[in-house]
Amino acid sequence: MPKVFEKFIELINNERFFDAHEVLEEYWQKIRKTDNPYKNAYRGFINAAVAMELKKRGRNYKKVWQIYEKYKPLYLQKEKFIRIMKFLDTKKP
């Protein structure tokens, strides 16, 4: 699994959701305007971390979590994404 995902999972496990969001967003910013077929998968994972941070702060997170869930068909296309999806689903806010 790429280091960016390992770091993302580590930060989620430590409830550093904002930092987890930042780790993936840095990469996503590089690919978001390209034809990378998985750019929205990264966007979904970023939104999962944002939803967790919003919940932690006592704010409404449900619409942001729905963005994560919207991209589930993309996650099913790559084994590493499936593992991350299953992990995030256990942390659902």
ROVOBA-676989 format. One line per 5 residues: their letters; for each residue y, x, z of N, C-alpha, C. Coordinates in Angstrom, 1 decimal. Layout:
% ROVOBA-676989
a = Y:X:Z:Y:X:Z:Y:X:Z  ...
This chain:
% ROVOBA-676989
mpkvf = -1.2:0.9:0.0:0.0:0.0:0.0:1.2:0.9:0.0  2.2:0.6:-0.9:3.4:1.4:-0.9:4.1:1.5:0.4  4.8:2.6:0.7:5.4:2.9:2.0:6.5:1.8:2.3  7.2:1.3:1.3:8.2:0.3:1.6:7.5:-1.0:2.2  6.3:-1.3:1.8:5.6:-2.5:2.4:5.1:-2.1:3.8
ekfie = 4.6:-0.9:4.0:4.2:-0.5:5.3:5.4:-0.6:6.3  6.5:-0.1:5.9:7.7:-0.1:6.7:8.1:-1.6:7.0  8.1:-2.4:6.0:8.4:-3.8:6.1:7.5:-4.5:7.2  6.2:-4.3:7.1:5.3:-4.9:8.0:5.5:-4.3:9.4  5.7:-3.0:9.5:6.0:-2.4:10.9:7.2:-3.1:11.5
linne = 8.3:-3.2:10.7:9.5:-3.8:11.3:9.3:-5.3:11.6  8.6:-6.0:10.8:8.3:-7.4:11.2:7.5:-7.5:12.5  6.5:-6.6:12.6:5.7:-6.6:13.9:6.6:-6.3:15.1  7.6:-5.5:14.9:8.5:-5.1:16.0:9.7:-6.1:16.1  9.6:-7.2:15.4:10.6:-8.2:15.4:12.0:-7.7:15.0
rffda = 12.0:-6.7:14.2:13.3:-6.2:13.6:13.4:-6.8:12.2  13.6:-8.1:12.2:13.6:-8.8:10.9:14.7:-8.4:10.0  15.9:-8.2:10.5:17.0:-7.8:9.7:16.7:-6.5:9.0  16.2:-5.6:9.8:15.9:-4.2:9.2:14.8:-4.4:8.1  13.8:-5.2:8.4:12.8:-5.4:7.4:13.4:-6.0:6.1
hevle = 14.3:-6.9:6.2:15.0:-7.4:5.0:15.7:-6.3:4.3  16.4:-5.4:5.0:17.1:-4.3:4.4:16.2:-3.4:3.6  15.0:-3.1:4.2:14.1:-2.2:3.6:13.7:-2.7:2.2  13.4:-3.9:2.1:13.0:-4.5:0.8:14.1:-4.7:-0.1  15.3:-5.1:0.4:16.4:-5.4:-0.4:16.9:-4.2:-1.2
eywqk = 16.8:-3.0:-0.5:17.2:-1.8:-1.2:16.5:-1.6:-2.5  15.2:-1.9:-2.5:14.4:-1.7:-3.7:14.7:-2.9:-4.6  14.7:-4.1:-4.1:15.0:-5.3:-4.9:16.3:-5.2:-5.7  17.3:-4.6:-5.1:18.6:-4.4:-5.8:18.4:-3.6:-7.0  17.5:-2.6:-7.0:17.3:-1.8:-8.2:16.6:-2.5:-9.3
irktd = 15.8:-3.5:-9.0:15.0:-4.2:-10.0:15.4:-5.6:-10.4  16.3:-6.2:-9.6:16.7:-7.6:-9.7:17.2:-8.0:-11.1  17.9:-7.1:-11.8:18.4:-7.4:-13.1:17.5:-6.8:-14.3  16.3:-6.5:-13.9:15.4:-6.0:-14.9:14.4:-7.1:-15.3  13.5:-6.7:-16.2:12.5:-7.7:-16.6:11.2:-7.5:-15.7
npykn = 11.3:-6.9:-14.6:10.2:-6.7:-13.7:9.6:-8.1:-13.3  8.4:-8.4:-13.6:7.8:-9.7:-13.4:7.6:-10.0:-11.9  7.8:-9.1:-11.0:7.5:-9.3:-9.6:8.8:-9.3:-8.8  10.0:-9.3:-9.4:11.2:-9.2:-8.7:11.4:-10.4:-7.7  10.9:-11.5:-8.1:11.1:-12.7:-7.3:10.1:-12.7:-6.1
ayrgf = 9.0:-11.9:-6.2:8.1:-11.8:-5.1:8.8:-11.0:-4.0  9.5:-9.9:-4.4:10.3:-9.2:-3.4:11.3:-10.1:-2.8  12.0:-10.9:-3.6:13.0:-11.8:-3.1:12.4:-12.7:-2.1  11.2:-13.2:-2.4:10.6:-14.1:-1.4:10.3:-13.4:-0.1  9.8:-12.2:-0.1:9.5:-11.5:1.1:10.8:-11.2:1.9
inaav = 11.8:-10.9:1.2:13.1:-10.7:1.8:13.5:-12.0:2.5  13.4:-13.1:1.9:13.8:-14.4:2.5:12.9:-14.7:3.7  11.6:-14.3:3.7:10.8:-14.5:4.9:11.4:-13.8:6.1  11.8:-12.6:5.9:12.4:-11.8:7.0:13.7:-12.4:7.4  14.5:-12.9:6.5:15.7:-13.5:6.8:15.5:-14.8:7.6
amelk = 14.5:-15.6:7.2:14.2:-16.8:8.0:13.8:-16.5:9.4  13.0:-15.4:9.6:12.6:-15.0:10.9:13.8:-14.6:11.8  14.7:-13.9:11.1:15.9:-13.4:11.9:16.8:-14.6:12.2  16.9:-15.6:11.3:17.7:-16.8:11.6:17.0:-17.6:12.8  15.7:-17.7:12.8:15.1:-18.4:13.9:15.3:-17.6:15.2
krgrn = 15.2:-16.3:15.2:15.4:-15.5:16.4:16.8:-15.7:16.9  17.8:-16.0:16.1:19.2:-16.2:16.5:19.5:-17.7:16.8  18.4:-18.5:16.7:18.6:-19.9:17.0:19.3:-20.7:15.9  19.2:-20.2:14.7:19.9:-20.9:13.6:18.9:-21.6:12.7  19.3:-22.4:11.8:18.5:-23.1:10.9:17.9:-22.1:9.9
ykkvw = 16.6:-22.1:9.8:15.9:-21.1:8.9:15.0:-21.8:7.9  14.8:-23.1:8.0:13.8:-23.8:7.1:14.0:-23.7:5.6  15.2:-23.8:5.2:15.5:-23.7:3.7:15.2:-22.3:3.2  15.5:-21.3:4.0:15.3:-19.9:3.6:13.8:-19.6:3.6  13.0:-20.2:4.5:11.6:-20.0:4.5:11.0:-20.7:3.3
qiyek = 11.6:-21.8:2.9:11.1:-22.5:1.7:11.2:-21.6:0.4  12.2:-20.8:0.4:12.4:-19.8:-0.7:11.2:-18.9:-0.8  10.8:-18.4:0.4:9.6:-17.5:0.5:8.4:-18.3:0.0  8.2:-19.5:0.4:7.0:-20.3:0.0:7.0:-20.6:-1.5  8.2:-20.8:-2.1:8.3:-21.1:-3.5:7.7:-20.1:-4.4
ykply = 7.7:-18.9:-3.9:7.1:-17.8:-4.8:5.7:-17.4:-4.5  5.0:-18.3:-3.7:3.6:-18.0:-3.4:2.7:-17.8:-4.7  2.9:-18.5:-5.8:2.1:-18.2:-7.0:2.2:-16.8:-7.4  3.4:-16.2:-7.3:3.6:-14.8:-7.7:2.8:-13.9:-6.7  2.8:-14.2:-5.4:2.1:-13.3:-4.5:0.6:-13.2:-4.8
lqkek = 0.0:-14.3:-5.4:-1.4:-14.3:-5.7:-1.8:-13.5:-6.9  -0.8:-12.9:-7.5:-1.1:-12.1:-8.7:-1.4:-10.6:-8.4  -1.1:-10.2:-7.2:-1.4:-8.8:-6.8:-2.0:-8.7:-5.4  -3.0:-7.9:-5.3:-3.7:-7.7:-4.0:-2.7:-7.4:-2.9  -1.8:-6.4:-3.1:-0.9:-6.0:-2.1:0.0:-7.2:-1.7
firim = 0.4:-8.0:-2.6:1.2:-9.2:-2.3:0.5:-10.2:-1.5  -0.8:-10.4:-1.8:-1.7:-11.3:-1.1:-1.8:-10.9:0.4  -1.9:-9.6:0.6:-2.0:-9.1:2.0:-0.7:-9.3:2.8  0.4:-9.1:2.1:1.7:-9.3:2.8:1.9:-10.8:3.0  1.5:-11.7:2.1:1.7:-13.1:2.2:0.9:-13.6:3.4
kfldt = -0.4:-13.2:3.5:-1.2:-13.6:4.6:-0.6:-13.1:6.0  -0.1:-11.9:6.0:0.5:-11.4:7.2:1.7:-12.2:7.5  2.6:-12.5:6.6:3.8:-13.2:6.9:3.5:-14.7:7.3  2.5:-15.2:6.7:2.1:-16.6:7.1:1.7:-16.7:8.6  1.1:-15.6:9.1:0.8:-15.6:10.5:2.0:-15.5:11.4
kkp = 3.1:-15.1:10.8:4.4:-15.0:11.6:5.4:-16.1:11.3  4.9:-17.1:10.6:5.8:-18.2:10.2:6.6:-18.7:11.4  7.9:-18.8:11.1:8.8:-19.2:12.2:8.6:-20.7:12.5
